[in-house]
Amino acid sequence: MRFRVVELRERLLGFHQYRGTTNTRFGGERPEATMAWTNDHDVRWETGETELTMARVIYWLATIIAALMFVFVVGDFFISWAQGAPIVRVFALGAAALVWLIGRALRALLS
């Protein structure tokens, strides 16, 4: 019985990480940190590109304006639906998409 307890204890200690000690079970190396498998390959910007630039400000302002236009289009649809004739303002949706695309184009050109 004593042998099984010692064996089970050694197995469990292999998975347990002690802060400030090395893991002797795997050749004396420190155990990997939690989520060490993640990397930055899916990040769309480089490390130094987090500053606020005019291109990003214009893009986000255009995005906010386009989102507000979209909210008003959806609100107008539900109001007209309550009155009996649901109408989708395609021109307003197109204008919102155009504002957003202009913002994206300016961000690409200015950065």
FIKOLZA-1660 file (N, C-alpha, C; in steps of 0.1 Angstrom, whole numbers, plus 5000, padded with zeros to 4 digits):
% residues 111
   i   px   py   pz ch aa at
   1 5008 4988 5000  A  M  N
   1 5000 5000 5000  A  M CA
   1 5009 5013 5000  A  M  C
   2 5019 5012 5008  A  R  N
   2 5028 5024 5009  A  R CA
   2 5035 5027 4995  A  R  C
   3 5038 5016 4988  A  F  N
   3 5044 5018 4975  A  F CA
   3 5035 5025 4965  A  F  C
   4 5022 5022 4965  A  R  N
   4 5012 5028 4956  A  R CA
   4 5010 5043 4960  A  R  C
   5 5010 5046 4972  A  V  N
   5 5009 5060 4976  A  V CA
   5 5021 5069 4972  A  V  C
   6 5033 5063 4973  A  V  N
   6 5045 5070 4969  A  V CA
   6 5044 5072 4954  A  V  C
   7 5041 5061 4947  A  E  N
   7 5040 5062 4932  A  E CA
   7 5030 5072 4927  A  E  C
   8 5018 5072 4933  A  L  N
   8 5008 5082 4930  A  L CA
   8 5012 5096 4933  A  L  C
   9 5019 5098 4944  A  R  N
   9 5024 5111 4948  A  R CA
   9 5034 5116 4938  A  R  C
  10 5043 5107 4933  A  E  N
  10 5053 5111 4923  A  E CA
  10 5046 5115 4910  A  E  C
  11 5036 5108 4906  A  R  N
  11 5029 5111 4894  A  R CA
  11 5022 5125 4895  A  R  C
  12 5016 5128 4906  A  L  N
  12 5009 5140 4908  A  L CA
  12 5018 5152 4909  A  L  C
  13 5030 5150 4915  A  L  N
  13 5040 5160 4916  A  L CA
  13 5046 5164 4902  A  L  C
  14 5045 5155 4893  A  G  N
  14 5050 5157 4879  A  G CA
  14 5041 5168 4872  A  G  C
  15 5029 5168 4876  A  F  N
  15 5020 5178 4869  A  F CA
  15 5018 5191 4877  A  F  C
  16 5022 5191 4890  A  H  N
  16 5021 5202 4898  A  H CA
  16 5033 5212 4896  A  H  C
  17 5031 5225 4896  A  Q  N
  17 5042 5234 4894  A  Q CA
  17 5044 5242 4907  A  Q  C
  18 5056 5242 4911  A  Y  N
  18 5060 5249 4923  A  Y CA
  18 5066 5263 4919  A  Y  C
  19 5062 5273 4924  A  R  N
  19 5067 5286 4921  A  R CA
  19 5081 5288 4926  A  R  C
  20 5091 5292 4918  A  G  N
  20 5104 5294 4922  A  G CA
  20 5113 5281 4922  A  G  C
  21 5108 5270 4919  A  T  N
  21 5116 5258 4919  A  T CA
  21 5117 5252 4904  A  T  C
  22 5126 5244 4902  A  T  N
  22 5127 5237 4889  A  T CA
  22 5120 5224 4890  A  T  C
  23 5116 5219 4878  A  N  N
  23 5110 5206 4877  A  N CA
  23 5120 5196 4874  A  N  C
  24 5124 5188 4883  A  T  N
  24 5135 5178 4881  A  T CA
  24 5130 5166 4873  A  T  C
  25 5117 5164 4871  A  R  N
  25 5112 5152 4864  A  R CA
  25 5115 5154 4849  A  R  C
  26 5115 5166 4844  A  F  N
  26 5118 5168 4830  A  F CA
  26 5131 5174 4827  A  F  C
  27 5141 5169 4833  A  G  N
  27 5155 5173 4830  A  G CA
  27 5159 5186 4837  A  G  C
  28 5153 5190 4848  A  G  N
  28 5157 5202 4855  A  G CA
  28 5152 5215 4849  A  G  C
  29 5144 5214 4839  A  E  N
  29 5139 5227 4833  A  E CA
  29 5127 5232 4840  A  E  C
  30 5124 5245 4839  A  R  N
  30 5112 5251 4846  A  R CA
  30 5100 5246 4838  A  R  C
  31 5089 5244 4844  A  P  N
  31 5077 5240 4837  A  P CA
  31 5072 5252 4829  A  P  C
  32 5066 5249 4818  A  E  N
  32 5060 5260 4810  A  E CA
  32 5049 5267 4817  A  E  C
  33 5049 5280 4814  A  A  N
  33 5038 5288 4820  A  A CA
  33 5025 5285 4814  A  A  C
  34 5014 5289 4821  A  T  N
  34 5001 5286 4816  A  T CA
  34 4999 5294 4803  A  T  C
  35 4993 5287 4793  A  M  N
  35 4990 5293 4780  A  M CA
  35 5003 5298 4773  A  M  C
  36 5014 5291 4775  A  A  N
  36 5026 5294 4768  A  A CA
  36 5025 5290 4754  A  A  C
  37 5015 5283 4750  A  W  N
  37 5014 5278 4736  A  W CA
  37 5008 5290 4727  A  W  C
  38 5003 5300 4733  A  T  N
  38 4998 5311 4725  A  T CA
  38 5010 5319 4719  A  T  C
  39 5007 5325 4708  A  N  N
  39 5017 5334 4702  A  N CA
  39 5010 5346 4696  A  N  C
  40 5018 5355 4690  A  D  N
  40 5013 5367 4685  A  D CA
  40 5012 5367 4670  A  D  C
  41 5010 5355 4664  A  H  N
  41 5009 5354 4649  A  H CA
  41 4996 5359 4644  A  H  C
  42 4985 5360 4653  A  D  N
  42 4972 5364 4648  A  D CA
  42 4970 5379 4651  A  D  C
  43 4980 5386 4656  A  V  N
  43 4979 5400 4659  A  V CA
  43 4980 5408 4646  A  V  C
  44 4971 5417 4644  A  R  N
  44 4971 5425 4631  A  R CA
  44 4981 5436 4631  A  R  C
  45 4987 5440 4642  A  W  N
  45 4996 5451 4642  A  W CA
  45 5009 5447 4648  A  W  C
  46 5019 5454 4645  A  E  N
  46 5032 5452 4650  A  E CA
  46 5033 5457 4665  A  E  C
  47 5043 5455 4671  A  T  N
  47 5044 5459 4685  A  T CA
  47 5044 5474 4687  A  T  C
  48 5050 5481 4678  A  G  N
  48 5051 5496 4680  A  G CA
  48 5039 5503 4674  A  G  C
  49 5029 5496 4669  A  E  N
  49 5018 5503 4661  A  E CA
  49 5006 5506 4670  A  E  C
  50 5008 5508 4683  A  T  N
  50 4996 5510 4691  A  T CA
  50 4994 5525 4694  A  T  C
  51 5002 5533 4689  A  E  N
  51 5000 5548 4691  A  E CA
  51 4988 5553 4683  A  E  C
  52 4983 5564 4688  A  L  N
  52 4971 5570 4682  A  L CA
  52 4975 5579 4670  A  L  C
  53 4971 5575 4659  A  T  N
  53 4974 5583 4647  A  T CA
  53 4962 5589 4641  A  T  C
  54 4964 5599 4632  A  M  N
  54 4952 5605 4625  A  M CA
  54 4945 5595 4617  A  M  C
  55 4952 5585 4611  A  A  N
  55 4945 5575 4603  A  A CA
  55 4935 5567 4611  A  A  C
  56 4939 5563 4623  A  R  N
  56 4931 5555 4632  A  R CA
  56 4919 5563 4637  A  R  C
  57 4922 5576 4640  A  V  N
  57 4911 5585 4645  A  V CA
  57 4900 5586 4634  A  V  C
  58 4904 5589 4622  A  I  N
  58 4895 5590 4611  A  I CA
  58 4887 5578 4609  A  I  C
  59 4894 5566 4609  A  Y  N
  59 4887 5553 4607  A  Y CA
  59 4876 5551 4618  A  Y  C
  60 4880 5553 4631  A  W  N
  60 4871 5551 4641  A  W CA
  60 4859 5561 4641  A  W  C
  61 4862 5573 4638  A  L  N
  61 4851 5583 4636  A  L CA
  61 4841 5578 4625  A  L  C
  62 4847 5574 4614  A  A  N
  62 4838 5570 4603  A  A CA
  62 4830 5557 4607  A  A  C
  63 4837 5548 4614  A  T  N
  63 4830 5536 4619  A  T CA
  63 4818 5540 4628  A  T  C
  64 4820 5549 4637  A  I  N
  64 4810 5553 4647  A  I CA
  64 4798 5559 4639  A  I  C
  65 4802 5568 4630  A  I  N
  65 4791 5575 4622  A  I CA
  65 4783 5565 4614  A  I  C
  66 4790 5555 4608  A  A  N
  66 4783 5545 4600  A  A CA
  66 4774 5536 4609  A  A  C
  67 4779 5533 4621  A  A  N
  67 4771 5525 4630  A  A CA
  67 4759 5532 4635  A  A  C
  68 4760 5545 4637  A  L  N
  68 4748 5553 4641  A  L CA
  68 4738 5554 4629  A  L  C
  69 4743 5555 4617  A  M  N
  69 4734 5555 4606  A  M CA
  69 4727 5542 4605  A  M  C
  70 4734 5531 4607  A  F  N
  70 4728 5518 4606  A  F CA
  70 4717 5516 4617  A  F  C
  71 4720 5521 4629  A  V  N
  71 4710 5521 4640  A  V CA
  71 4698 5528 4636  A  V  C
  72 4699 5540 4630  A  F  N
  72 4688 5548 4626  A  F CA
  72 4680 5541 4615  A  F  C
  73 4687 5534 4606  A  V  N
  73 4680 5527 4595  A  V CA
  73 4672 5516 4601  A  V  C
  74 4677 5508 4611  A  V  N
  74 4670 5497 4617  A  V CA
  74 4658 5503 4625  A  V  C
  75 4660 5514 4632  A  G  N
  75 4649 5520 4640  A  G CA
  75 4638 5525 4631  A  G  C
  76 4642 5531 4619  A  D  N
  76 4632 5535 4610  A  D CA
  76 4624 5524 4604  A  D  C
  77 4631 5512 4602  A  F  N
  77 4624 5500 4597  A  F CA
  77 4613 5496 4607  A  F  C
  78 4617 5495 4619  A  F  N
  78 4607 5490 4629  A  F CA
  78 4596 5500 4631  A  F  C
  79 4599 5513 4630  A  I  N
  79 4588 5523 4631  A  I CA
  79 4578 5522 4619  A  I  C
  80 4584 5520 4607  A  S  N
  80 4575 5519 4596  A  S CA
  80 4568 5506 4596  A  S  C
  81 4574 5496 4602  A  W  N
  81 4567 5483 4603  A  W CA
  81 4555 5484 4613  A  W  C
  82 4557 5491 4623  A  A  N
  82 4546 5493 4633  A  A CA
  82 4534 5501 4626  A  A  C
  83 4537 5509 4617  A  Q  N
  83 4527 5517 4610  A  Q CA
  83 4520 5509 4599  A  Q  C
  84 4526 5497 4596  A  G  N
  84 4519 5488 4586  A  G CA
  84 4526 5486 4573  A  G  C
  85 4536 5494 4570  A  A  N
  85 4543 5492 4557  A  A CA
  85 4558 5492 4560  A  A  C
  86 4564 5481 4562  A  P  N
  86 4578 5480 4565  A  P CA
  86 4587 5484 4553  A  P  C
  87 4595 5494 4554  A  I  N
  87 4604 5499 4544  A  I CA
  87 4618 5499 4548  A  I  C
  88 4627 5493 4540  A  V  N
  88 4641 5493 4543  A  V CA
  88 4647 5504 4535  A  V  C
  89 4654 5513 4541  A  R  N
  89 4660 5525 4534  A  R CA
  89 4674 5520 4529  A  R  C
  90 4673 5515 4517  A  V  N
  90 4685 5510 4510  A  V CA
  90 4696 5521 4508  A  V  C
  91 4691 5533 4504  A  F  N
  91 4700 5544 4502  A  F CA
  91 4708 5547 4515  A  F  C
  92 4701 5547 4526  A  A  N
  92 4707 5550 4539  A  A CA
  92 4717 5539 4543  A  A  C
  93 4714 5526 4540  A  L  N
  93 4723 5515 4542  A  L CA
  93 4736 5517 4534  A  L  C
  94 4733 5520 4521  A  G  N
  94 4745 5522 4512  A  G CA
  94 4753 5534 4516  A  G  C
  95 4747 5545 4521  A  A  N
  95 4755 5556 4526  A  A CA
  95 4763 5553 4538  A  A  C
  96 4757 5544 4547  A  A  N
  96 4765 5540 4559  A  A CA
  96 4777 5531 4555  A  A  C
  97 4775 5523 4545  A  A  N
  97 4786 5514 4540  A  A CA
  97 4796 5523 4534  A  A  C
  98 4792 5533 4526  A  L  N
  98 4802 5542 4519  A  L CA
  98 4810 5550 4530  A  L  C
  99 4804 5555 4540  A  V  N
  99 4811 5562 4550  A  V CA
  99 4821 5553 4557  A  V  C
 100 4818 5541 4560  A  W  N
 100 4827 5531 4566  A  W CA
 100 4838 5528 4556  A  W  C
 101 4835 5526 4543  A  L  N
 101 4846 5523 4534  A  L CA
 101 4855 5534 4532  A  L  C
 102 4850 5547 4532  A  I  N
 102 4859 5558 4531  A  I CA
 102 4868 5559 4543  A  I  C
 103 4863 5556 4554  A  G  N
 103 4872 5556 4566  A  G CA
 103 4882 5545 4565  A  G  C
 104 4879 5533 4560  A  R  N
 104 4889 5523 4558  A  R CA
 104 4899 5527 4548  A  R  C
 105 4895 5533 4537  A  A  N
 105 4904 5537 4527  A  A CA
 105 4914 5548 4532  A  A  C
 106 4909 5558 4539  A  L  N
 106 4917 5568 4545  A  L CA
 106 4927 5562 4555  A  L  C
 107 4923 5552 4563  A  R  N
 107 4932 5546 4572  A  R CA
 107 4943 5539 4565  A  R  C
 108 4940 5533 4554  A  A  N
 108 4950 5526 4546  A  A CA
 108 4960 5536 4539  A  A  C
 109 4954 5547 4534  A  L  N
 109 4963 5557 4528  A  L CA
 109 4971 5565 4537  A  L  C
 110 4966 5568 4549  A  L  N
 110 4974 5577 4558  A  L CA
 110 4983 5569 4567  A  L  C
 111 4982 5556 4568  A  S  N
 111 4991 5549 4577  A  S CA
 111 5003 5543 4569  A  S  C
% end
